[in-house]
C-alpha cells in the first residue's frame, strides 16, 4: 500500500507554522536568565538567580506539591463520576439520556466566571459546617476542579463506549452476569484506554486551572497557577519565567517519550522478526 510523503513545500509550511506558534514560548527562555529583578530580556550578562529562587523559596515547591495533590484527587474523583454516569446511560439507556448528558455537560458551556461565583458561594457555605472542606482548603479546590473537569472526562468515556460492541454486553447478560459483573469484567476492560485518557486530561485541566481557583482560594490553598498569577500581578517576579521554562521542558520531554514509545516497540518487533 503506497504511503503519502509530504513534499518540501509542505514541510517548509509546517515548519513556519510551528515556529510561529512556538515563538511566544521560546521568548520566555532568555527572560528566565535575566539578572534583573523585573521581567526583561538579558543585556549581555546571564544569571541563574531566578532558578535558584525556585529552590530556595519554599512557596514554589509547596505550590507545586499542592497542585499535584489537588490534580490527583480531582482527577480520580471526576474520572470515577464520569465512568459511573457513562456506564449507567450506556448500559441501561434511560428515556432521558440526552437530557442527562446535557445536564452533566453544563459546566463545559457555562461561562467560567458564573461557575466560579457559584462554587465560591457553595464553598463558603460549606466552610461553616465542614471547615476542612470549604473555602480556601485544598479539598474544596479539588472538589471544585472535579466539577469543572467531569464534563470532559464524560465526553471521552462516552466516545470510548461508543466503540464497544453491545453484543458482548448482551452475551454477558444472557449468561447471567449481574450489572456489576458486566460493568467491571466486560465493559471497563474494553474502554480502559478511554478511562486513562480521561484521567490524564482531568489532571492537566486541574493543574492549569486558574479562573475558578482565584475565586475559591485566599492564602492557604495557593496552587502553582495562582502563585504565578500573584507574581505577575503583585511584583512581576522573573521566577515565573524560570518555572515556565521548566514546565515547557517537562512537557516536551513527556511528549518525546510518548512519541518514541511506539517507535521503540516497532523497531524491537522488527529486530525480533
C-alpha positions in Angstrom: 0.0 0.0 0.0 1.6 3.3 -1.1 2.3 5.8 1.7 1.9 9.5 1.3 5.1 11.6 2.0 4.8 15.4 2.3 6.8 17.4 -0.2 9.4 20.1 0.6 6.8 22.9 0.3 4.5 21.2 2.8 7.4 20.6 5.2 8.5 24.2 5.0 5.0 25.5 5.5 4.5 23.2 8.5 7.9 24.4 9.9 6.9 28.0 9.6 3.5 27.5 11.3 5.2 25.6 14.1 7.8 28.3 14.5 5.1 31.0 14.6 3.2 29.0 17.3 6.3 28.4 19.4 7.7 31.9 19.3 5.8 33.1 22.4 7.0 30.0 24.3 10.6 30.5 23.2 10.6 34.2 24.1 10.3 33.2 27.8 13.6 31.3 27.7 16.0 34.2 27.6 13.9 36.2 30.0 14.4 33.4 32.6 18.1 34.1 32.6 17.9 37.8 33.2 19.9 39.2 36.1 17.4 41.9 36.7 14.7 41.9 39.4 12.0 42.6 36.8 10.8 40.7 33.7 13.2 41.8 31.0 15.5 40.5 28.3 19.1 40.0 29.4 21.5 42.6 28.2 24.8 40.7 27.9 25.0 39.1 31.3 23.1 35.8 32.1 22.1 34.7 35.5 20.6 31.6 37.2 19.4 33.6 40.2 15.7 33.1 39.3 16.2 29.3 39.0 17.9 29.4 42.5 14.8 31.3 43.8 12.7 28.3 42.8 14.9 26.1 45.0 15.4 28.5 47.9 11.8 29.9 48.2 9.6 27.2 49.8 6.5 28.7 48.3 7.2 27.4 44.9 7.8 23.8 46.0 4.8 23.9 48.3 2.6 25.2 45.4 3.8 22.5 43.0 3.2 19.7 45.6 -0.2 21.2 46.3 -1.1 21.4 42.6 -0.1 17.7 42.2 -2.1 16.6 45.2 -5.2 18.5 44.0 -4.8 17.3 40.5 -4.5 13.6 41.5 -7.6 13.8 43.8 -9.7 15.8 41.4 -8.7 13.6 38.5 -9.6 10.4 40.4 -12.9 11.8 41.6 -14.0 13.3 38.3 -13.0 10.2 36.3 -14.9 7.9 38.8 -18.0 10.1 38.5 -17.8 10.3 34.7 -17.3 6.5 34.5 -20.3 5.7 36.7 -22.5 8.1 34.8 -21.3 6.9 31.4 -21.8 3.2 32.2 -25.2 4.0 33.6 -26.5 5.7 30.5 -24.8 3.2 28.1 -25.9 0.0 29.9 -29.5 1.0 30.9 -30.3 3.6 28.2 -32.8 5.7 30.2 -35.5 7.6 28.4 -34.0 11.0 29.1 -30.4 10.1 28.2 -29.9 13.2 26.1 -31.2 15.5 28.9 -29.0 13.7 31.4 -25.9 14.1 29.3 -26.7 17.7 28.6 -27.0 18.4 32.3 -23.6 16.8 33.0 -22.0 18.9 30.3 -23.3 22.2 31.6 -20.0 23.2 33.3 -18.4 22.9 29.9 -20.7 25.5 28.3 -21.5 27.8 31.2 -19.1 30.9 31.4 -16.2 30.2 33.8 -17.0 33.3 35.8 -20.5 32.0 36.5 -19.2 28.6 37.6 -16.5 30.4 39.8 -19.1 32.5 41.6 -21.4 29.6 42.1 -18.6 27.5 43.6 -17.5 30.4 45.7 -20.9 30.6 47.4 -21.1 26.8 47.7 -17.7 26.5 49.4 -18.2 29.5 51.7 -21.4 27.9 52.8 -19.7 24.6 53.5 -16.9 26.3 55.5 -19.3 26.8 58.4 -20.2 23.2 58.7 -17.0 21.5 57.3 -14.0 23.8 57.8 -11.6 21.4 56.2 -13.8 21.0 53.1 -14.8 24.6 52.3 -13.4 27.8 51.1 -9.6 28.1 50.8 -9.0 24.4 51.5 -7.2 22.0 49.2 -10.1 19.5 49.4 -12.5 22.3 48.5 -10.3 23.2 45.5 -10.1 19.6 44.4 -13.9 19.3 44.6 -14.3 22.5 42.5 -11.8 21.3 39.9 -13.7 17.9 39.7 -16.9 19.7 38.9 -15.2 21.6 36.1 -13.4 18.5 34.7 -16.2 15.9 34.9 -17.8 17.0 31.5 -14.5 16.5 29.7 -14.0 13.1 31.3 -17.6 12.1 30.5 -17.2 13.0 26.8 -14.0 10.9 26.5 -15.5 7.9 28.2 -18.8 8.1 26.2 -16.7 8.2 23.0 -14.8 5.1 24.2 -18.1 3.4 24.9 -19.5 4.2 21.5 -16.8 2.0 20.1 -17.8 -1.0 22.2 -20.0 -3.7 20.5 -23.2 -4.0 22.5 -23.4 -7.7 21.7 -20.7 -8.6 24.2 -22.8 -6.9 26.9 -25.9 -8.7 25.7 -24.0 -12.0 25.7 -22.8 -11.4 29.3 -26.3 -10.6 30.4 -27.6 -13.7 28.7 -25.1 -15.8 30.6 -26.5 -14.5 33.9 -23.9 -11.8 34.7 -25.0 -9.1 37.1 -24.8 -5.4 36.1 -21.7 -5.1 38.4 -20.0 -8.1 36.7 -20.9 -6.8 33.2 -19.5 -3.4 34.0 -16.3 -4.4 35.7 -15.4 -7.6 33.8 -16.8 -7.0 30.3 -17.2 -3.3 29.6 -14.5 -1.5 31.6 -11.6 -3.7 30.2 -12.7 -2.6 26.7 -12.6 1.1 27.5 -9.5 1.2 29.7 -7.6 3.5 27.3 -10.5 6.0 27.3 -10.6 5.9 31.1 -6.8 6.6 31.3 -7.1 9.4 28.8 -10.0 10.9 30.8 -7.9 10.8 34.0 -4.9 12.4 32.3 -7.0 15.1 30.8 -8.7 15.8 34.1 -5.3 16.1 35.8 -4.0 18.5 33.2 -7.1 20.7 33.4 -6.9 20.8 37.2 -3.2 21.5 37.0 -3.7 24.6 34.9 -7.0 25.8 36.3 -6.8 29.5 37.5 -10.1 31.2 36.9 -12.1 29.2 39.4 -9.1 28.9 41.8 -8.9 32.7 42.1 -12.4 32.8 43.5 -12.2 29.9 45.9 -8.8 30.4 47.5 -7.2 33.2 49.5 -4.0 32.5 51.5 -4.0 28.8 52.4 -4.5 26.8 49.2 -2.0 28.5 46.8 -1.7 26.4 43.7 1.1 26.8 41.2 -1.0 28.8 38.6 -2.3 31.0 41.4 1.2 31.7 42.7 2.4 32.5 39.2 -0.6 34.9 38.8 0.2 36.5 42.1 3.8 37.0 40.9 2.6 38.7 37.7 0.0 40.9 39.5 2.0 42.0 42.5 5.7 42.3 41.8 6.4 40.8 38.3 8.7 38.1 39.6 11.1 36.8 36.9 10.9 33.4 38.7 7.7 33.0 36.8 9.8 32.8 33.6 12.0 30.2 35.2 9.2 27.9 36.2 7.6 28.4 32.8 10.8 27.2 31.1 10.9 24.1 33.4 7.3 23.3 32.6 8.0 23.6 28.9 10.9 21.3 29.2 9.0 18.7 31.2 6.1 18.9 28.6 8.4 18.4 25.7 10.2 15.5 27.4 6.9 13.7 28.1 5.7 14.2 24.5 9.1 13.0 23.2 8.9 9.9 25.3 5.3 9.3 24.4 6.2 9.6 20.7 9.3 7.4 21.0 7.5 4.6 22.8 5.6 3.2 19.8 8.6 3.7 17.6 10.8 1.7 20.0 8.2 -1.1 20.1 8.0 -1.3 16.3 11.8 -1.4 16.0 12.0 -4.0 18.7 9.4 -6.1 16.9 11.2 -5.7 13.6 14.5 -6.8 15.1 12.9 -9.9 16.5 11.3 -10.7 13.2 
